[in-house]
């Protein structure tokens, strides 16, 4: 009768555990990558919105400066 020692069972268990851990790690990495891409898209959207507001503020500021110049010229 062949003798099955703890080292034989441990090797099989270790291989199975390693395979499971590799699967979990790959799944976690994919989930992490998906979350990162989601956050990156949200950042891009917020950045685009901030850029649009900045342009709008610049336009309003320029228009107000023009109105102020006209008003100052009328006073003189």
HELIX and SHEET records of a PDB file:
HELIX    1   1 UNK A    6  UNK A   75  1                                  70    
END                                                                             
